[in-house]
Amino acid sequence: MNTSLSLVVAATVLAAASGAHATEGGGTIYPVGVTGFSCCALPPPGTYMMVDAQYYRADEVKDDSGNTLPIPGFKVRATALAPRFIWVTPQQVLGGSLALHTIVPVVDLDVTVPGASQSKTGVGDIVFGPALGWHHSPELHTVAAIDLFAPTGSYNKADVANIGRNHWAMHLVGGISYIQPAGFNADAKVMYGINARNKDTDYRDGNEFIVDYALGWGLGNGWTLGAGGYAYQQVSADEHAGASVANNKGRAYAIGPSVRYDSGKGWFLTLKAYGESGVRNRAAGDSLWLRAVFPL
């Protein structure tokens, strides 16, 4: 493979490991699409467990024009289980509830590229940070947060499969949820991602703009039916050895069915599936998500 194609394949592999895609060859540290219904409504003070399970597959990589790159036999399969521990404190800051959280993802990754195949399993990049949540009415809720991504996942620049991104990152987060048990539901989580340099490759991913969203209708019996997805756009160029990388900004859109069940007893489940479109400079794939939330 030529150099540019190798970069795309390498980044695509990193993308699958994190459950997402774009930047250093095509990957991002945030698992785009992970949030959906009720994303931005903090629960009452207490401790909670949220578990996200994802299956992702991709068999093609798109270039800067949206054309499929000729990579015979290319295949990525990733399964991730990401428990998140959330503590909503009784403390009020700026009129909102203060919360702290951490995510410890575990990833099983299989990658096939021309002339190589590799599998890895292990802990990915750990996420932690504070959040503030406001309840403006029984239906309307907002949240603001800072998420920090630590380079804890295994990484080797010579491998075709890497579970970690090998750099720090910070996401500035804002979100809104409008929730009616019987009626219209809408959620949007907006993120701006800032990436640090990968010291092993002297590569710095560009900044990213991401929106996870969901729209649905509550049936009044605990069930909410609708659709969800995401929009991903890399907004600044990557840098390699101090120079900008041309024609490498990632982009993707996704949409698919989403269903949520709220038990009314403090726990709920969400199931959703996404198919990608409008992809640029990254893998184009499909994903299936299951989320469970319950108090501890």
C-alpha positions as CSV (number, residue, x, y, z in Angstrom):
1,M,0.0,0.0,0.0
2,N,1.1,3.6,-0.6
3,T,1.8,5.8,2.4
4,S,-1.6,7.7,2.4
5,L,-3.6,4.5,2.1
6,S,-1.6,2.9,5.0
7,L,-2.4,5.9,7.2
8,V,-6.1,5.6,6.4
9,V,-6.1,1.9,7.2
10,A,-4.2,2.4,10.4
11,A,-6.6,5.1,11.6
12,T,-9.6,3.1,10.6
13,V,-8.3,0.3,12.8
14,L,-8.0,2.7,15.7
15,A,-11.5,4.0,15.0
16,A,-13.0,0.5,15.4
17,A,-11.2,0.1,18.7
18,S,-12.8,3.1,20.2
19,G,-16.2,2.4,18.6
20,A,-15.8,5.3,16.2
21,H,-13.8,6.7,13.3
22,A,-11.8,9.8,11.9
23,T,-8.5,11.8,12.3
24,E,-5.1,10.0,12.5
25,G,-5.8,8.1,9.3
26,G,-9.5,8.0,10.2
27,G,-10.3,7.4,13.9
28,T,-11.5,9.4,16.9
29,I,-11.3,8.7,20.6
30,Y,-15.1,9.3,21.2
31,P,-17.5,6.5,20.3
32,V,-19.9,8.5,18.2
33,G,-23.5,7.6,18.6
34,V,-23.2,6.2,22.1
35,T,-25.8,8.6,23.6
36,G,-29.5,8.8,22.8
37,F,-32.8,9.1,24.6
38,S,-32.6,10.9,28.0
39,C,-28.9,11.6,27.4
40,C,-28.8,14.9,29.1
41,A,-31.1,14.5,32.1
42,L,-29.1,13.9,35.3
43,P,-30.8,11.5,37.8
44,P,-31.4,12.5,41.4
45,P,-28.4,12.5,43.8
46,G,-26.9,9.1,44.2
47,T,-24.6,6.6,42.6
48,Y,-25.4,4.8,39.3
49,M,-24.0,2.3,36.8
50,M,-24.4,2.8,33.1
51,V,-23.2,0.0,30.8
52,D,-22.9,0.4,27.0
53,A,-22.4,-2.6,24.8
54,Q,-21.5,-2.1,21.1
55,Y,-20.9,-4.3,18.1
56,Y,-19.2,-2.5,15.1
57,R,-18.3,-3.8,11.7
58,A,-16.7,-2.1,8.6
59,D,-15.7,-3.6,5.3
60,E,-14.7,-0.4,3.3
61,V,-12.9,2.9,3.7
62,K,-13.9,6.1,2.0
63,D,-11.5,8.8,0.7
64,D,-11.8,12.6,0.6
65,S,-14.3,12.4,-2.2
66,G,-16.4,9.7,-0.7
67,N,-15.1,7.0,-3.0
68,T,-14.3,3.5,-1.7
69,L,-10.6,2.9,-1.5
70,P,-9.2,-0.3,-3.1
71,I,-8.2,-2.4,0.0
72,P,-8.8,-6.1,-0.9
73,G,-10.0,-8.1,2.1
74,F,-10.2,-5.1,4.5
75,K,-12.4,-6.0,7.5
76,V,-12.8,-4.6,11.0
77,R,-14.9,-6.2,13.7
78,A,-15.1,-4.8,17.2
79,T,-17.1,-5.6,20.3
80,A,-16.9,-3.2,23.3
81,L,-18.3,-3.2,26.8
82,A,-18.1,0.1,28.6
83,P,-19.2,0.4,32.2
84,R,-19.7,4.0,33.4
85,F,-19.8,4.9,37.1
86,I,-21.7,8.1,37.9
87,W,-22.0,9.9,41.2
88,V,-24.6,12.7,41.3
89,T,-23.6,14.7,44.3
90,P,-26.0,16.7,46.5
91,Q,-23.8,19.7,45.8
92,Q,-25.3,22.6,43.7
93,V,-23.0,24.7,41.4
94,L,-24.4,27.6,39.4
95,G,-27.8,26.3,40.2
96,G,-27.1,22.8,38.7
97,S,-26.4,19.4,40.2
98,L,-22.7,18.4,40.3
99,A,-21.8,15.0,39.0
100,L,-18.6,13.0,38.5
101,H,-18.2,10.0,36.2
102,T,-15.6,7.6,34.8
103,I,-15.8,5.1,31.9
104,V,-13.6,2.0,31.7
105,P,-14.1,0.4,28.2
106,V,-13.1,-3.2,27.4
107,V,-12.6,-3.9,23.7
108,D,-12.3,-7.1,21.6
109,L,-10.9,-6.1,18.2
110,D,-10.3,-8.1,15.0
111,V,-8.6,-6.5,11.9
112,T,-7.8,-7.8,8.5
113,V,-5.8,-5.7,5.9
114,P,-3.9,-6.7,2.8
115,G,-1.0,-8.9,4.1
116,A,-1.9,-8.8,7.8
117,S,-4.5,-9.8,10.3
118,Q,-4.5,-9.1,14.1
119,S,-6.7,-9.5,17.1
120,K,-6.5,-7.7,20.5
121,T,-8.6,-7.7,23.7
122,G,-8.1,-5.3,26.6
123,V,-9.0,-2.1,28.4
124,G,-9.3,1.0,26.2
125,D,-8.8,4.7,26.9
126,I,-10.4,5.6,30.2
127,V,-12.7,8.6,30.4
128,F,-13.4,10.8,33.4
129,G,-14.7,14.3,34.2
130,P,-17.3,16.5,35.9
131,A,-20.7,17.6,34.8
132,L,-23.5,20.0,35.8
133,G,-27.1,19.2,35.2
134,W,-30.2,21.5,35.4
135,H,-33.9,20.6,35.5
136,H,-35.8,23.5,34.1
137,S,-39.2,21.7,34.2
138,P,-40.4,18.1,34.6
139,E,-39.8,17.8,30.8
140,L,-36.8,20.0,30.0
141,H,-33.3,19.2,31.2
142,T,-29.8,20.4,30.2
143,V,-26.2,19.4,31.0
144,A,-22.7,20.8,30.6
145,A,-19.6,18.7,31.1
146,I,-15.8,18.3,30.4
147,D,-14.7,14.8,29.5
148,L,-11.0,13.9,29.7
149,F,-9.7,10.9,27.8
150,A,-6.5,9.2,29.1
151,P,-4.2,7.1,26.9
152,T,-4.6,3.9,28.9
153,G,-5.4,1.5,26.0
154,S,-2.6,-0.7,24.6
155,Y,-0.9,0.8,21.6
156,N,2.0,0.0,19.3
157,K,2.6,2.0,16.1
158,A,3.8,-1.1,14.3
159,D,0.5,-3.0,14.9
160,V,-2.5,-2.9,12.6
161,A,-4.9,-3.3,15.6
162,N,-4.7,-0.9,18.5
163,I,-7.2,-0.5,21.3
164,G,-5.8,2.8,22.5
165,R,-5.3,6.2,20.7
166,N,-2.0,6.9,22.6
167,H,-2.8,10.6,23.3
168,W,-4.9,12.7,25.7
169,A,-8.0,14.4,24.6
170,M,-10.6,16.8,26.0
171,H,-14.2,17.2,25.0
172,L,-16.4,20.2,25.9
173,V,-19.9,19.0,26.2
174,G,-23.4,20.6,26.2
175,G,-26.7,18.8,25.9
176,I,-30.5,19.0,26.1
177,S,-33.2,16.5,26.7
178,Y,-37.0,17.0,26.4
179,I,-38.8,14.0,27.9
180,Q,-42.5,13.1,28.0
181,P,-43.5,9.6,29.1
182,A,-46.5,10.0,26.8
183,G,-45.6,12.3,23.9
184,F,-42.7,13.9,22.1
185,N,-39.1,13.2,23.1
186,A,-36.0,14.9,21.8
187,D,-32.3,14.7,22.8
188,A,-29.1,16.3,21.5
189,K,-25.5,16.1,22.9
190,V,-23.1,18.5,21.3
191,M,-19.3,18.0,21.7
192,Y,-16.2,19.8,20.6
193,G,-13.1,17.6,20.8
194,I,-9.5,18.8,21.3
195,N,-6.7,16.2,20.8
196,A,-3.2,16.1,22.0
197,R,-0.2,14.8,20.1
198,N,0.6,11.1,19.7
199,K,4.2,11.1,20.8
200,D,5.1,7.8,19.1
201,T,4.1,9.0,15.6
202,D,4.4,12.8,16.1
203,Y,0.8,13.1,14.9
204,R,-1.8,15.4,16.2
205,D,-5.5,14.8,15.3
206,G,-7.5,17.8,14.3
207,N,-10.3,19.2,16.4
208,E,-13.8,17.6,16.0
209,F,-17.4,18.6,16.2
210,I,-19.9,15.9,17.1
211,V,-23.7,15.7,17.7
212,D,-25.4,12.7,19.0
213,Y,-29.2,12.9,18.8
214,A,-32.5,11.1,19.2
215,L,-36.1,11.8,18.4
216,G,-39.1,9.7,19.5
217,W,-42.5,9.3,20.9
218,G,-43.4,8.1,24.4
219,L,-46.2,5.6,24.4
220,G,-47.1,6.1,28.1
221,N,-46.3,2.6,29.2
222,G,-42.5,3.0,29.7
223,W,-41.7,2.6,26.0
224,T,-40.3,5.3,23.7
225,L,-39.9,4.6,20.0
226,G,-38.1,6.6,17.4
227,A,-34.8,7.2,15.7
228,G,-31.3,8.3,16.6
229,G,-27.9,8.9,15.1
230,Y,-25.0,11.3,14.9
231,A,-23.2,13.9,12.8
232,Y,-19.4,13.9,12.9
233,Q,-17.2,16.6,11.3
234,Q,-13.5,17.2,11.7
235,V,-13.1,21.0,11.8
236,S,-9.3,21.4,11.7
237,A,-6.5,19.6,9.8
238,D,-4.3,17.0,11.3
239,E,-0.7,17.8,11.9
240,H,2.2,15.4,11.3
241,A,5.7,16.4,12.3
242,G,4.5,20.0,12.6
243,A,3.0,20.2,9.1
244,S,-0.7,20.1,8.2
245,V,-2.1,17.0,6.5
246,A,-4.1,18.0,3.5
247,N,-7.5,16.4,2.4
248,N,-7.8,14.3,5.5
249,K,-10.8,15.7,7.5
250,G,-13.2,13.0,8.6
251,R,-16.9,13.2,8.2
252,A,-19.9,10.9,8.7
253,Y,-23.6,10.9,9.3
254,A,-25.7,8.1,10.8
255,I,-29.3,7.4,11.6
256,G,-31.3,4.3,12.6
257,P,-34.1,3.0,14.8
258,S,-34.0,3.5,18.6
259,V,-36.2,2.1,21.3
260,R,-36.1,2.8,25.1
261,Y,-37.8,1.1,28.0
262,D,-38.1,2.9,31.3
263,S,-39.1,0.5,34.1
264,G,-40.3,3.4,36.4
265,K,-38.2,1.8,39.1
266,G,-34.9,3.6,38.4
267,W,-33.5,1.4,35.6
268,F,-34.0,1.6,31.9
269,L,-32.7,-0.1,28.6
270,T,-32.0,1.4,25.2
271,L,-31.4,-0.5,22.0
272,K,-30.4,1.2,18.7
273,A,-28.8,0.4,15.4
274,Y,-27.0,2.8,13.0
275,G,-25.9,2.8,9.4
276,E,-23.5,5.5,8.2
277,S,-23.7,7.7,5.1
278,G,-21.8,10.7,3.7
279,V,-18.5,9.3,4.9
280,R,-15.2,10.9,4.2
281,N,-11.6,9.8,5.1
282,R,-12.6,7.0,7.4
283,A,-14.2,3.6,7.5
284,A,-17.9,3.3,6.6
285,G,-19.7,0.8,8.8
286,D,-22.7,-0.2,10.9
287,S,-23.1,-0.5,14.6
288,L,-25.5,-2.0,17.2
289,W,-25.8,-0.5,20.7
290,L,-27.4,-1.7,24.0
291,R,-27.4,0.6,27.0
292,A,-28.5,-0.3,30.6
293,V,-28.8,2.2,33.4
294,F,-29.5,1.4,37.0
295,P,-28.9,2.8,40.5
296,L,-26.4,1.2,42.9
